[in-house]
Every structure is written in structure tokens, then in C-alpha cells.
Amino acid sequence: MKKTVFIIPFLLFVSFFANAEQNIQAKAETADLQQPENSIRIITRPEILGLWGMNIPSNKQCVEYYNFRGGNEVVVNSHKEWSVGLFEYQPSADITQNQLPTLVMQVNYENNEKDCSGNQIDQAGELSQYFVKWATPNQIDFCTSEKGNECFATLNRVLP
């Protein structure tokens, strides 16, 4: 009888705490389910996206435009010539070693008209690689060397 007197309160005591723990877990799970879904989306995009213009030294009245668009699409317009293609911009992995970002462009279609320099060259299918030297957030140079000491074109941002 004495054992029963001690066992019954002990079992009640243990079952009370076990039940309380289950209630706490159930409330926590319910609270988690009631949290609103986070509607903030972070989308990264290459910093080169936007419309850029390159002044032609031999023809001050003409600007060659590079429009780097979403989906890695690039549209180039130079006087009567326009072309459409794809680009891949790869930021520098280590700026401390003076390695410039890389830009690769492939022309998929070209209308084969004269450009700002007066040249008429069908560039469809051409693949070109440049190193991008950022002078400011609104001015870049296209370079042929990854150290940025052999640059041939300066582009200014027209639109973000």
C-alpha cells in the first residue's frame, strides 16, 4: 500500500510534465506555421547591366551603344549597324591581385550595315573577350590585357 501511495503521485507528476512538454512543442509548431512567408527576394545582377555609349574618335557625331540586358542579352547599335547576341560578365575573383573582370560577347545576329567608323563587316557568329576596367561606376574601359594596361575603348553609362 505504501508503494502505491508513492507510485501514483509520482506517475501523475511525470505524466503532467510530459503532457506540458508536448503542449509547448505543439504551440511552437503552430507559431512557426503562422509566420508569414518572407516576401523579400534578393536578386543579384551583373553591375555592367544597362545602356552604355562609346564615342568614336574619328566620328564625333556618332555614338556606339551597348545595351547589356537581363538574360545575358546584349544589343549593339552603331550608326546603321545593329547586332544582337549574348554576353557573360565574370567579376574579378580577387581584386587585390589587379585581375580585371572578364566580358565575353557572342554576336548571334547582325544586319551588316555600316557602323560609326564607316566599316561594313558581318560579325554574326563572332566571339570576343574583353577585360573590363572600371574607372568609375559610370565609366568603363574595354581592355585586351587582364592587367588593364592595353585599353582601346571607353564606355560611359547612359542608363542604369
Backbone torsions as a table, in degrees:
resi	resn	phi	psi	omega
1	MET	NA	-41.7	180.0
2	LYS	-62.2	-38.6	179.5
3	LYS	-63.9	-39.9	-179.7
4	THR	-64.8	-38.7	-180.0
5	VAL	-63.0	-36.1	-180.0
6	PHE	-83.4	-33.8	-177.0
7	ILE	-71.9	-42.4	-177.6
8	ILE	-61.6	-49.7	177.5
9	PRO	-62.7	-36.1	179.1
10	PHE	-63.1	-44.9	178.8
11	LEU	-64.2	-40.3	176.5
12	LEU	-62.2	-42.5	179.6
13	PHE	-61.7	-47.3	-179.3
14	VAL	-65.8	-43.9	-179.1
15	SER	-66.2	-33.2	177.8
16	PHE	-61.7	-47.2	-178.8
17	PHE	-71.1	-34.9	176.9
18	ALA	-64.7	-42.1	178.3
19	ASN	-66.9	-39.4	179.6
20	ALA	-64.1	-40.2	179.3
21	GLU	-64.8	-39.8	177.6
22	GLN	-64.3	-39.5	178.4
23	ASN	-64.3	-40.4	179.2
24	ILE	-64.5	-44.2	178.8
25	GLN	-63.4	-40.7	179.8
26	ALA	-64.4	-41.0	178.5
27	LYS	-65.9	-39.6	179.2
28	ALA	-64.6	-42.4	178.8
29	GLU	-65.7	-39.0	177.7
30	THR	-64.5	-40.9	179.0
31	ALA	-64.0	-39.5	177.9
32	ASP	-63.6	-38.4	-179.3
33	LEU	-70.0	-26.7	-177.0
34	GLN	-86.5	-6.1	178.8
35	GLN	-66.1	132.1	177.4
36	PRO	-67.7	147.1	179.4
37	GLU	-68.4	138.7	179.9
38	ASN	-69.6	117.1	-176.6
39	SER	-95.1	5.4	178.6
40	ILE	-83.8	127.8	178.1
41	ARG	-118.5	130.8	177.2
42	ILE	-104.7	119.2	-179.9
43	ILE	-119.4	125.4	177.1
44	THR	-94.5	147.4	178.2
45	ARG	-140.7	150.5	179.9
46	PRO	-60.9	139.4	-178.5
47	GLU	-66.4	-14.7	-178.2
48	ILE	-81.9	-11.4	-179.1
49	LEU	-56.5	141.8	178.4
50	GLY	130.0	-175.3	-178.7
51	LEU	-100.4	127.3	-179.0
52	TRP	-122.6	145.5	178.3
53	GLY	-121.7	139.1	178.1
54	MET	-119.5	118.3	176.4
55	ASN	-74.3	139.0	-179.2
56	ILE	-97.6	117.9	-176.6
57	PRO	-59.2	-35.5	-177.5
58	SER	-81.9	-10.2	-178.9
59	ASN	-143.8	86.8	-174.2
60	LYS	-62.6	-19.7	-177.1
61	GLN	-88.1	-3.1	-174.8
62	CYS	-120.0	137.5	177.2
63	VAL	-122.6	132.6	176.0
64	GLU	-93.8	125.6	-175.3
65	TYR	-106.5	137.2	174.5
66	TYR	-118.9	118.3	179.3
67	ASN	-111.7	100.5	178.1
68	PHE	-86.9	113.1	-172.8
69	ARG	-112.1	171.6	177.0
70	GLY	-61.8	161.0	-178.2
71	GLY	73.3	16.9	179.9
72	ASN	59.9	31.5	178.2
73	GLU	-96.5	140.2	176.5
74	VAL	-127.7	137.1	175.7
75	VAL	-121.7	126.8	-179.6
76	VAL	-116.0	131.8	178.0
77	ASN	-128.4	126.4	-179.8
78	SER	-141.5	104.3	-175.8
79	HIS	57.2	-113.2	179.9
80	LYS	-93.1	-11.6	-178.7
81	GLU	-84.8	138.1	169.8
82	TRP	-143.5	147.4	-178.9
83	SER	-142.5	155.6	-179.5
84	VAL	-128.0	139.7	179.2
85	GLY	-163.7	-162.9	179.9
86	LEU	-119.0	152.0	175.7
87	PHE	-134.8	156.8	173.5
88	GLU	-132.9	120.7	179.1
89	TYR	-108.8	123.1	-179.2
90	GLN	-117.1	107.2	178.1
91	PRO	-60.1	157.3	180.0
92	SER	-66.5	134.6	178.9
93	ALA	-73.7	-30.7	-177.7
94	ASP	-144.7	97.5	-178.8
95	ILE	-68.1	-26.4	-177.3
96	THR	-65.3	-21.3	178.9
97	GLN	-96.7	14.8	177.9
98	ASN	57.0	38.9	173.8
99	GLN	-96.1	124.0	-176.9
100	LEU	-81.9	154.8	172.7
101	PRO	-61.7	154.9	-178.3
102	THR	-110.9	139.2	175.9
103	LEU	-125.5	123.1	176.5
104	VAL	-116.4	130.2	178.8
105	MET	-125.5	138.6	174.7
106	GLN	-124.0	123.9	178.8
107	VAL	-85.7	121.2	179.2
108	ASN	-95.9	-33.9	-179.9
109	TYR	-141.2	142.4	178.2
110	GLU	-145.3	138.0	-177.5
111	ASN	-84.7	-2.5	173.9
112	ASN	58.6	44.8	173.2
113	GLU	-106.6	175.3	-179.5
114	LYS	-73.2	139.7	177.8
115	ASP	-95.6	-174.0	-177.4
116	CYS	-60.8	-27.6	179.6
117	SER	-85.3	-3.5	-178.8
118	GLY	89.1	3.0	-179.6
119	ASN	-85.8	146.7	176.4
120	GLN	-128.5	90.7	-176.2
121	ILE	-126.8	127.3	177.5
122	ASP	-77.3	112.7	-177.0
123	GLN	-102.3	8.8	179.9
124	ALA	-57.5	131.4	180.0
125	GLY	89.1	-8.6	-178.8
126	GLU	-73.8	144.6	177.5
127	LEU	-121.3	126.9	-179.2
128	SER	-132.4	148.3	179.6
129	GLN	-125.6	133.7	178.3
130	TYR	-130.5	158.3	170.4
131	PHE	-106.5	133.5	-172.9
132	VAL	-101.7	118.1	177.7
133	LYS	-103.4	116.2	-178.4
134	TRP	-86.4	109.4	174.9
135	ALA	-77.2	-47.2	175.4
136	THR	-144.2	173.6	175.7
137	PRO	-62.8	-14.5	-178.7
138	ASN	-115.2	9.8	178.8
139	GLN	-146.1	129.1	178.4
140	ILE	-130.4	157.8	174.2
141	ASP	-119.0	139.6	170.9
142	PHE	-90.6	126.9	-176.8
143	CYS	-125.0	157.1	178.3
144	THR	-97.2	-12.7	178.7
145	SER	-116.7	148.1	-177.6
146	GLU	-72.5	-11.9	175.8
147	LYS	-87.1	-12.8	176.3
148	GLY	80.9	20.4	179.9
149	ASN	-98.2	-3.6	178.0
150	GLU	-126.0	77.0	-177.1
151	CYS	-104.0	143.6	-174.7
152	PHE	-123.7	-11.9	-176.8
153	ALA	-145.5	138.1	175.7
154	THR	-113.9	127.7	178.7
155	LEU	-115.9	139.4	177.5
156	ASN	-113.3	137.6	-179.7
157	ARG	-68.2	130.2	177.2
158	VAL	-99.6	-49.4	178.5
159	LEU	-135.4	146.0	177.9
160	PRO	-70.6	NA	NA
